[in-house]
Structure formats: structure tokens, C-alpha cells
Amino acid sequence: MLIDFNKAKEVTMPGMNHGTGMMTAKMYMDEKGKIIPTRIHAGGSIGMHRQDSGDDINYILSGEGKAICDGKEEILKPGYAISVLKDQNIALSIQAKKISLC
């Protein structure tokens, strides 16, 4: 199946789960899963939360930041991916530049 994110509506919102700053995302979702290309703007974050909606894989396209997953800090850089399993606790924060995730 082809998904054309060029036609998807882009939404800008405050950081999720009591995070800081702003983020911009496009979303595709069906009964089997979801794909959400996301940009967390400079200095922004997604607050600590329990991953309730299923497993996630966050692939870093650009920028740098860090993730805290079940208490362990991971550095995020382009080409890295972080796997977050259902029921794990996760938070993402961004340093000087914005970060793009897919």
C-alpha cells in the first residue's frame, strides 16, 4: 500500500504528554497500526508517559536529542532508531535543533 504524506494534513501542537515547546506531525492510522512523521521543534519535548497504544519505533531522520526509556537514557542522532514496547515508560527531549522522527 502506498501512503502519500505529501497529501496528509500537517498539524502543529504543544508537546505531547505535558512536554514542552511545539511539535508538528502528519498521521496515517488504520486498524493494523500507525505511521506518524513528527518534528519536535528546538527545545521541545514529549513528556514522560506510558506507551499504551502499542509498540512504537522512532527512526531519527535529522536533529539530535535524547530519550529516556524505562529510566535508561539514550542519545538520538540521525540514522538511529529507538524501539518502545507497549507498557514501557518513555520521554523524548530535544537539544538545540529540531528533530524529525518517523
TIGULO-627689 format. One record per residue: x, y, z of N, C-alpha, C in turn; residue number from 1. Coordinates in Angstrom, 1 decimal. Example, Ala and Ser with C-alpha at 12.3 -4.5 7.8 and 13.67 -1.06 7.14 Angstrom:
% residues 2
- n_x | n_y | n_z | ca_x | ca_y | ca_z | c_x | c_y | c_z | k
- 13.2 | -5.7 | 7.8 | 12.3 | -4.5 | 7.8 | 13.2 | -3.3 | 7.8 | 1
- 12.8 | -2.2 | 7.1 | 13.7 | -1.1 | 7.1 | 12.9 | 0.0 | 7.9 | 2
//
This chain:
% residues 102
- n_x | n_y | n_z | ca_x | ca_y | ca_z | c_x | c_y | c_z | k
- 0.8 | -1.2 | 0.0 | 0.0 | 0.0 | 0.0 | 0.9 | 1.2 | 0.0 | 1
- 0.5 | 2.2 | -0.8 | 1.3 | 3.5 | -0.9 | 0.6 | 4.5 | 0.0 | 2
- 1.3 | 5.2 | 0.8 | 0.8 | 6.3 | 1.6 | 1.5 | 7.5 | 1.2 | 3
- 0.8 | 8.5 | 0.7 | 1.3 | 9.8 | 0.2 | 1.2 | 10.8 | 1.3 | 4
- 2.3 | 11.0 | 2.1 | 2.3 | 12.0 | 3.1 | 2.3 | 13.4 | 2.6 | 5
- 2.6 | 13.6 | 1.3 | 2.5 | 15.0 | 0.7 | 1.1 | 15.5 | 0.8 | 6
- 0.1 | 14.6 | 0.8 | -1.3 | 15.0 | 0.8 | -1.9 | 15.0 | 2.2 | 7
- -1.1 | 14.5 | 3.2 | -1.6 | 14.4 | 4.6 | -1.6 | 15.8 | 5.2 | 8
- -2.6 | 16.1 | 6.0 | -2.7 | 17.3 | 6.7 | -1.6 | 17.4 | 7.8 | 9
- -0.9 | 18.5 | 7.9 | 0.1 | 18.7 | 8.9 | -0.5 | 19.5 | 10.1 | 10
- -0.3 | 19.0 | 11.3 | -0.8 | 19.6 | 12.5 | 0.3 | 20.1 | 13.4 | 11
- 0.3 | 21.3 | 13.9 | 1.2 | 21.8 | 14.9 | 0.5 | 21.9 | 16.2 | 12
- 1.2 | 21.3 | 17.3 | 0.5 | 21.3 | 18.6 | 1.6 | 21.4 | 19.7 | 13
- 1.2 | 21.7 | 20.9 | 2.1 | 21.7 | 22.0 | 2.7 | 20.3 | 22.3 | 14
- 3.9 | 20.2 | 22.9 | 4.5 | 18.9 | 23.2 | 3.5 | 18.0 | 23.9 | 15
- 3.5 | 16.7 | 23.5 | 2.6 | 15.7 | 24.0 | 2.9 | 15.3 | 25.4 | 16
- 1.9 | 14.8 | 26.1 | 2.1 | 14.3 | 27.4 | 2.8 | 15.2 | 28.4 | 17
- 2.3 | 16.5 | 28.4 | 2.9 | 17.5 | 29.3 | 4.3 | 17.9 | 28.9 | 18
- 4.7 | 17.7 | 27.6 | 6.0 | 18.1 | 27.2 | 6.1 | 19.6 | 27.0 | 19
- 7.2 | 20.1 | 26.6 | 7.4 | 21.5 | 26.4 | 7.5 | 21.8 | 24.9 | 20
- 7.4 | 23.1 | 24.6 | 7.6 | 23.5 | 23.2 | 6.5 | 23.0 | 22.2 | 21
- 6.8 | 23.0 | 21.0 | 5.8 | 22.6 | 19.9 | 6.4 | 21.4 | 19.1 | 22
- 5.4 | 20.8 | 18.5 | 5.8 | 19.7 | 17.6 | 4.8 | 19.7 | 16.4 | 23
- 5.2 | 19.2 | 15.2 | 4.5 | 19.2 | 14.0 | 4.4 | 17.8 | 13.5 | 24
- 3.2 | 17.3 | 13.1 | 3.1 | 15.9 | 12.7 | 2.1 | 15.7 | 11.6 | 25
- 2.3 | 14.7 | 10.9 | 1.3 | 14.1 | 9.9 | 1.0 | 12.7 | 10.4 | 26
- -0.3 | 12.3 | 10.2 | -0.6 | 11.0 | 10.7 | -1.3 | 10.1 | 9.7 | 27
- -0.9 | 8.8 | 9.7 | -1.7 | 7.8 | 9.0 | -2.0 | 6.7 | 10.0 | 28
- -3.2 | 6.3 | 10.1 | -3.6 | 5.3 | 11.1 | -4.7 | 4.4 | 10.5 | 29
- -4.6 | 3.1 | 10.7 | -5.6 | 2.1 | 10.4 | -5.7 | 1.1 | 11.5 | 30
- -6.5 | 0.1 | 11.3 | -6.7 | -0.9 | 12.4 | -5.4 | -1.8 | 12.7 | 31
- -4.4 | -1.7 | 11.8 | -3.2 | -2.5 | 12.0 | -2.1 | -1.7 | 12.6 | 32
- -2.2 | -0.4 | 12.6 | -1.1 | 0.4 | 13.1 | -1.1 | 1.8 | 12.7 | 33
- 0.0 | 2.6 | 12.9 | 0.0 | 4.0 | 12.6 | 1.4 | 4.3 | 12.2 | 34
- 1.5 | 5.4 | 11.4 | 2.8 | 6.0 | 11.0 | 2.6 | 7.5 | 11.2 | 35
- 3.6 | 8.1 | 11.9 | 3.4 | 9.5 | 12.3 | 4.8 | 10.2 | 12.1 | 36
- 5.0 | 10.7 | 10.9 | 6.2 | 11.6 | 10.8 | 6.1 | 12.8 | 11.6 | 37
- 7.0 | 13.1 | 12.5 | 6.9 | 14.1 | 13.5 | 8.2 | 15.0 | 13.6 | 38
- 8.0 | 16.3 | 13.8 | 9.1 | 17.2 | 14.1 | 8.9 | 17.8 | 15.4 | 39
- 9.8 | 17.5 | 16.3 | 9.8 | 18.2 | 17.6 | 10.7 | 19.4 | 17.5 | 40
- 10.1 | 20.6 | 17.7 | 10.8 | 21.9 | 17.5 | 11.9 | 22.0 | 18.5 | 41
- 12.9 | 22.9 | 18.2 | 14.1 | 23.1 | 19.1 | 13.6 | 23.4 | 20.5 | 42
- 14.2 | 22.7 | 21.5 | 13.9 | 22.9 | 22.9 | 12.7 | 22.2 | 23.4 | 43
- 12.0 | 21.5 | 22.4 | 10.7 | 20.9 | 22.8 | 10.9 | 19.5 | 23.3 | 44
- 9.8 | 18.9 | 23.8 | 9.9 | 17.5 | 24.4 | 8.5 | 16.9 | 24.3 | 45
- 8.5 | 15.6 | 24.4 | 7.3 | 14.8 | 24.7 | 7.5 | 14.3 | 26.1 | 46
- 6.6 | 14.6 | 27.0 | 6.8 | 14.3 | 28.4 | 6.7 | 12.8 | 28.7 | 47
- 7.2 | 12.4 | 29.9 | 7.2 | 11.0 | 30.3 | 5.8 | 10.5 | 30.3 | 48
- 5.7 | 9.3 | 29.7 | 4.4 | 8.7 | 29.6 | 4.5 | 7.2 | 29.4 | 49
- 3.5 | 6.4 | 29.7 | 3.4 | 5.0 | 29.4 | 3.0 | 4.8 | 28.0 | 50
- 3.7 | 3.9 | 27.3 | 3.3 | 3.6 | 25.9 | 2.1 | 2.7 | 25.9 | 51
- 0.9 | 3.2 | 25.9 | -0.3 | 2.4 | 26.0 | -0.8 | 1.9 | 24.6 | 52
- -0.5 | 2.6 | 23.6 | -1.2 | 2.3 | 22.3 | -0.6 | 1.2 | 21.5 | 53
- 0.4 | 0.6 | 22.0 | 1.1 | -0.5 | 21.2 | 2.6 | -0.1 | 21.1 | 54
- 3.3 | -1.0 | 20.4 | 4.8 | -0.8 | 20.2 | 5.0 | 0.4 | 19.2 | 55
- 6.1 | 1.1 | 19.4 | 6.5 | 2.2 | 18.5 | 7.9 | 2.0 | 18.2 | 56
- 8.3 | 2.4 | 16.9 | 9.7 | 2.5 | 16.5 | 9.8 | 4.0 | 16.1 | 57
- 10.7 | 4.7 | 16.7 | 11.0 | 6.1 | 16.3 | 12.4 | 6.1 | 15.6 | 58
- 12.3 | 6.4 | 14.3 | 13.5 | 6.5 | 13.5 | 13.9 | 8.0 | 13.3 | 59
- 15.2 | 8.3 | 13.7 | 15.6 | 9.7 | 13.7 | 16.1 | 10.1 | 12.3 | 60
- 15.4 | 11.0 | 11.6 | 15.7 | 11.5 | 10.3 | 16.8 | 12.6 | 10.4 | 61
- 16.6 | 13.5 | 11.3 | 17.5 | 14.7 | 11.5 | 17.4 | 15.2 | 12.9 | 62
- 18.5 | 16.0 | 13.2 | 18.5 | 16.6 | 14.6 | 19.1 | 15.7 | 15.6 | 63
- 19.2 | 16.2 | 16.8 | 19.7 | 15.4 | 17.9 | 18.9 | 15.6 | 19.2 | 64
- 18.9 | 14.6 | 20.1 | 18.1 | 14.7 | 21.3 | 18.4 | 13.6 | 22.2 | 65
- 17.5 | 13.3 | 23.1 | 17.7 | 12.1 | 24.0 | 16.3 | 11.5 | 24.3 | 66
- 16.3 | 10.3 | 24.6 | 15.1 | 9.6 | 25.1 | 15.4 | 8.9 | 26.4 | 67
- 14.4 | 8.9 | 27.2 | 14.6 | 8.1 | 28.5 | 13.5 | 7.1 | 28.4 | 68
- 13.9 | 5.8 | 28.4 | 13.0 | 4.7 | 28.2 | 13.2 | 3.8 | 29.4 | 69
- 12.2 | 3.7 | 30.3 | 12.3 | 2.9 | 31.5 | 13.5 | 3.2 | 32.3 | 70
- 13.8 | 4.5 | 32.4 | 14.9 | 5.0 | 33.2 | 16.2 | 5.1 | 32.6 | 71
- 16.4 | 4.5 | 31.4 | 17.7 | 4.5 | 30.7 | 17.7 | 5.6 | 29.7 | 72
- 18.8 | 6.4 | 29.7 | 18.9 | 7.5 | 28.8 | 19.6 | 7.0 | 27.5 | 73
- 19.0 | 7.4 | 26.3 | 19.6 | 7.0 | 25.0 | 19.8 | 8.3 | 24.2 | 74
- 20.9 | 8.5 | 23.6 | 21.2 | 9.7 | 22.7 | 20.6 | 9.4 | 21.4 | 75
- 19.9 | 10.4 | 20.8 | 19.3 | 10.2 | 19.5 | 20.0 | 11.0 | 18.4 | 76
- 20.4 | 10.4 | 17.3 | 21.1 | 11.0 | 16.2 | 20.5 | 10.5 | 14.9 | 77
- 20.7 | 11.2 | 13.8 | 20.2 | 10.7 | 12.5 | 20.7 | 9.3 | 12.2 | 78
- 19.8 | 8.4 | 11.7 | 20.2 | 7.1 | 11.4 | 20.0 | 6.1 | 12.6 | 79
- 19.7 | 6.6 | 13.8 | 19.4 | 5.8 | 14.9 | 17.9 | 5.5 | 15.0 | 80
- 17.5 | 4.5 | 15.6 | 16.1 | 4.2 | 15.9 | 15.9 | 3.7 | 17.3 | 81
- 14.8 | 4.1 | 17.9 | 14.5 | 3.6 | 19.3 | 13.2 | 2.9 | 19.3 | 82
- 13.2 | 1.7 | 19.8 | 12.1 | 0.8 | 19.9 | 11.4 | 1.0 | 21.3 | 83
- 10.2 | 1.3 | 21.3 | 9.4 | 1.5 | 22.6 | 8.3 | 0.5 | 22.6 | 84
- 8.4 | -0.5 | 23.5 | 7.4 | -1.5 | 23.6 | 6.2 | -1.1 | 24.4 | 85
- 5.0 | -1.6 | 24.1 | 3.8 | -1.3 | 24.8 | 4.1 | -1.5 | 26.3 | 86
- 3.6 | -0.6 | 27.1 | 3.7 | -0.5 | 28.6 | 5.0 | -0.1 | 29.1 | 87
- 6.0 | 0.3 | 28.2 | 7.2 | 1.0 | 28.7 | 6.9 | 2.4 | 28.9 | 88
- 7.8 | 3.0 | 29.8 | 7.7 | 4.5 | 30.1 | 8.7 | 5.2 | 29.2 | 89
- 8.3 | 6.3 | 28.5 | 9.2 | 6.9 | 27.6 | 9.1 | 8.5 | 27.7 | 90
- 10.2 | 9.2 | 27.5 | 10.1 | 10.6 | 27.3 | 11.2 | 11.0 | 26.3 | 91
- 10.9 | 12.0 | 25.4 | 11.9 | 12.4 | 24.4 | 12.1 | 13.9 | 24.6 | 92
- 13.4 | 14.3 | 24.5 | 13.7 | 15.8 | 24.6 | 14.7 | 16.1 | 23.5 | 93
- 14.6 | 17.4 | 23.1 | 15.4 | 17.9 | 22.0 | 16.4 | 19.0 | 22.5 | 94
- 17.6 | 18.9 | 22.1 | 18.5 | 20.0 | 22.4 | 18.4 | 21.2 | 21.5 | 95
- 19.5 | 21.7 | 20.9 | 19.5 | 22.9 | 20.2 | 18.6 | 22.9 | 18.9 | 96
- 18.7 | 21.8 | 18.2 | 18.0 | 21.8 | 16.9 | 16.7 | 21.0 | 17.0 | 97
- 15.8 | 21.2 | 16.0 | 14.6 | 20.4 | 15.9 | 15.1 | 18.9 | 15.5 | 98
- 14.2 | 18.0 | 15.8 | 14.5 | 16.6 | 15.4 | 13.3 | 16.1 | 14.6 | 99
- 13.5 | 15.3 | 13.6 | 12.5 | 14.7 | 12.8 | 12.5 | 13.2 | 13.0 | 100
- 11.3 | 12.7 | 13.4 | 11.1 | 11.3 | 13.7 | 10.2 | 10.7 | 12.7 | 101
- 10.3 | 9.5 | 12.4 | 9.3 | 8.7 | 11.6 | 9.2 | 7.4 | 12.2 | 102
//
